[in-house]
């Protein structure tokens, strides 16, 4: 082997810790700027541990073997554990799930130390470490593939596949090392070791970029959800409701399924604000949503249309059933008491009901019919439920 090739191998190996340090720095900077994304800081720490372990390996022969062999590989295993902890944090899993992996890493390091000091065997030592990493990586891959929300899944799957590729190569390298044995210079001279170094660099770059991609997709999905949520009550806002309603109405019409709409309005809300202040009005709106949501199914939609007006979308619901739901909502709102200083304020709501087919063929006509019914409920004395009238009667109302 000529010196030029040896230099290239050393340069390639020493590139690894630099790549990890740069990747960790980028992850840390993203973690410390803007909105917080779970996992990024731990992934940055993991890259620092990988870099430290690799630098100690590179100093073999210049520092005690116990540091450059056991200490270095211990840091690499710790890097894996912190990486997995970051995945658990990102997927909102409890960190206690990492305990079995801690035990597995302890076993790997113990076997590695056995073949380093008790029964020295370089090939077995290398095989234990690489096979251990090859068996651990699919656990993280599985967490990423199954533990994230739909919006983040493309990026998570990309990182998952990267880890599976790394796992396959580690297992191949372990088998190769046990079969062929390392060359005289196991750190730089083995062709498979050089390939391993190159693939490790690719995995480090790919995984770190994937984590940043995952963080970006989560932030994008959160911003999308926030743009469609009412910040006061936490329910869907007008923009989000109209988008969902168009889809639900089209689906119901296409499949010939019933669908109803409730339009709900707090009675005398302006008077409440004028007499007791906007803070009391806000508390009333929050209390209303808290009273209504438990009465709805998972498939139903409660949205704030604006001001004191709310929309309830009821898929698979005929008019008679929708009126019954509206009555339960009206009664629940009438029982609401809003704290204001030392007194408790009562509120009531009027509700209009319309149904697909009977009162309109699209979302806007349905909403207009429910609005006319709502005004009828107001005219009947408030704290009432009124169903939309059919045909010409509805237009006259």
N, C-alpha and C positions, 0 to 999 in steps of 0.2 A: 504494500500500500504506500503510495507516494505521499510526500508532505502536503501537497496541495489538496489531495482528497481528505487527509486528516484534518487540515485546517477548515475545509468546508464542513466536515462533520461537527467539529467543535463549534464553529460559528452557528450552524443550524441548531445545535443543542442550546447554546447560550441565548439564542433568539427566544426560546420558550419563556423564560422568566420575564423578559422584556415585554413580550406579548401579553402575559398575564397582568403585569403591572399597569400597562397602558389600558387594558380592558377594565381592570378594577378601578382605575382612575376615572374613566368615562362613566362607569356605573355609579360610582360615588358622587360624581358631579351631578348626574341626572337625579340621583336620590335626594340631593340637597337643594335642588332648585325646583320651583313650581310646586305642583301638588304631589303629595306623598304617595308612592306606590310600594306596597308591601313586597319585601323580598330583595329589592335592589341593593340595600346596604349590606345584607348578608352575602349576596353574590359578589359584591366588591371585596368584602373580607375574605371570601373563599379564594378569589383570584390572588390576593396578597399571600395567603397561605401556600397556594400552589407555587407562586414565584419564590417564596422563601425556601420551600422544600427543594425545588429545582436548583437554586443557587447553592444550597448545601451539597447536593449531589455533584454539582460541577466543581466543588472545592475538594473532592475526594483526593486523598494523598497529601493534602496540605493541612487538614484538620483531623482530629480523631475519627476513626471509623464509626464509632458509636453515634457520632453526630452526623456524619455524612451518609450513613446507611440507615440506621434505625431512626434517628431524629428526623432526617429528611423525609423518609417514607411515612413517618408518623404525621408530619405536617401535611403531606399530600392526602393522606386519609382524612385528616381533620378538615382539609379543604373540601373533600367530597361531602363530609357530614354537614358542613356549613352550607354548601350548595343545596343539599337536600332540604336543610332547614329553611332556606330561602324559598324553595318550591312549596314547602308546607305553608309557609307564611303567605305566599302569593295566592295559594289555593284555599286560604282560610281554614286550614287544618291545624289541630292542636299539635304543638311541638313534641308532645309526649310520644307521637307516632315514630319519632326517630330513635327511640330506645333500642329496638331490635337491631337497627343498623349500627349503633354504637357498639353493641356486643359483637356484631359481625366484624367490624373494623378492628376491635381488640384481638379477636382470634387471628385475623390476617396478619396483624403486626407481630403477634406472638410466634406464629409459624415462621414469618420472615426472620425474626430474631434467632429462632432455633437454627435455621439453615445459615445464619450469618456467624454465630458464635459457638453454639453447642455442637452441631454437626455441620461444619462448613460445607456448603454445596451451592456454588454460584448459580447454576442453572435452576435448581429448585427454588432458590431465593427469588430470582427474577420471575419464575413461573408463578409462585405464590402471590406476589404482588400484582402482576398483570392479570392473572385469573381472577383475583379478588376484585379488582376494579371492573373487570368484564362482567362479573356476576352482580355487582352493586349497581352499575349504570342502568340496567333495565328497570330497577325499582323506581328510580327517578323518572325514567322515560314513561313508565306507566302512570305515575302521579300526574305528569304533565298532560298526557293524552286523555286522561279521564277526569281530571279534577278542576278544569277551568270552565268558565262560562262560554257559551256559543260564540260570542263576539271575539273572544281572544283565541279560540281554538286553532285557527290557521298558523299563528306564530308558535303556539305551544306544540303543535304537531311537528313543526319544522325542527324545533329543539329536541323533541322526543326522538325523531328519526336520526338526528345527529348523534344522540347518545346511544341509540341502538347500533349505529355503524361503528362507533368507538368500542362498544361492548364486543361486537363480532371480531374486530381486529385484535383486541386484548386477548380474547380467548385463543385466536389463531397464534398470536405471538407466544402465549404460554405453552401451547402444544409444540410449536416450532422450537422453542428454547429447550424443552425437555427432550425433544427428539434429536436435535442437531447439537445442542450445547452452545454456549457463548464463545466468541472468539477470544483471542488473547487480550484484546482491549474491549471488554463488554460494554463500556460506556459509549465509545465512539466507533468501534471497528466493525461491529456486526451490521450487515446490510439491512436486516430486519429492524435493528435498533434505529438505524437512520430513517427508515420508512416510518417507524413508530414515532420518532421525533417530529417528522413532517406532518403526520396525521394528527398528532397531539396539538400542534400549532393551529391546524385547520379547525379542529374541534373547539379549541379555546376561542378562536375568532368567531366561529359560527355560533357557538352557544352564547357568547356575550352579546353578539348582535341580535340573536334571537330573544334574549332577555329584554333588551332595549325595545325590540319590536313588540313583545308582549306588553311591556309597560305602556308603550304608545297606544296600542290597541285598547288597553283597559281605560286609559285616560279618555280616548276618543269615545268609547262606549258610555263612560260616565257623563261626559259632557253632552252626549246625545240624549241620555236619559234626563239629565238636569234641564235641558232645553224643552223637555216635554213634561216637566213636573212643576206643580205649583209650590213655590217655596214656603208658603205659609202653612198649608194643610197637608202637603206631601202627596196629594193625589195627582192624577194626570191633569195637565192644563188643557186649555182649549185647542192648542195646536196638536198636541198628542192625541186628544180625544177625537178630533175630526179625522185624523189620519186612520186611526183604528176603526172608527165608526164606518167610514167609507168601505173599508175592507170587510167588516162584519156584515154590513147591509148587502154588499155585493154577493158574499158567500151565501147568506140566507136566501136571497132572491134566486141565485143560481140553483140551489138545492131544494127550493120550495119549502124552506123551514121557517117557523114563526120567529119573530123578533119584535121586541117592544122597546119604547123609549120613555123615560120619565124625565120631565123637566121640573126641577125643584127650586123654590125661591123662598128665602127666609122672609117672613112677614114683618113689615114695618122696620126694616133694617136701618133705613136712614134715621128714623126716630131714635133707635137704639144708639147709633153713633152720635147723634146730636146731643142726646141727654146724658150719655155715660162715657162718651169718648171712643176714639177708634180702637184703643186697646181692648175695650170690652167687646166691640164688634169683631175684632180678630179672634178673641177667645171664643166667641159664639160660633164662628165659622169652623174653628178647630174642633169644638165640642160636637158640632153637627156631623162632621166627617167621622169622628170617633163613634158616634151613635149609629151611623148608617152602615159603615163598612162591615160590622159583624152580621148584618142582615142579608148580605149579598153572597152569592156563590163565587167560587174562584174564577169562573168564566165571565162573570159580570164585570162591568166597568163603571166606576164612579169617577167623575171628572168635574173640575171647577171650570165652568164656562166663562166666568167673569163676575166680579163683584160678589153679590150674595146668591148668585145663580149656579146651580149644579145640574149636571146631566148624569143619568144612570142608564146604561145600555144593558138590555136584558136579552141575550141570545136564547133561542129555543124557548121563548115565552110568549104565549098567546095573551090577548087583551085581558081576559078575566083573571088570569094569574098575575099579570102585571099590575092590575088594579089592587089585588090582594097584597102584593109586595109594597105598593105605594102606601096602602093603609097602614101597614106595619111600620114603614119608615115615618109616616106622619105621626103616628102614636109615639114612636121612640123619640122623635125630635121634641114633641110636646112635653116629654118627661125630662128633657135636658135642663140643667140648672147651671148658669154661668156665674162663677164667683166674681164679685165686683165690690171690693172693700169688704164691708161687713155684711153685705146683702147678697142674695142669690137671684139672678135675673132669669126669668123664664122666656123661652122663645117658641115660636110655632112656624110651620112651613106650609105652603100651598104647593100642590103637585099636579101637573098635567101629564096625561098618558096618551101615547099614540102607538099604533101597531102597523108593521109593514104589510102592505097589500090593502088593508082596510082604510088607512089614512094617508097613504103615500107610497110611491114606488122607489124612492131614493132617500138618502140621508137628509138632505135639506128639506124636502117636503114633509118627512116625518117630524123633523125638528119644528117646522112651522106649525104643524098640526098640534104637537105637544104644547107649543107656546100659546096657541089659541085656547087650548084646554086649560092651561095654567091661568090665563086671564079670567076664564069662567069660574075657576076655583076661587080666585081673588074676589070676584064680584058676588060669589055666593056667601061671602063673609070671612074668607081666609081660614087657615087651618083646615083645608078641605082637599079632597082628591077629586079630580074631574077627568073623565075620559073624553078623547076627541070624538066629535060627532061625525057621522058619515056624510059624504057627498056634499050636496048643496047646503045642508044645515051647517056643516063645518065652515063653509065659506062665509055664510051669513054671520056666524058667531064671531 
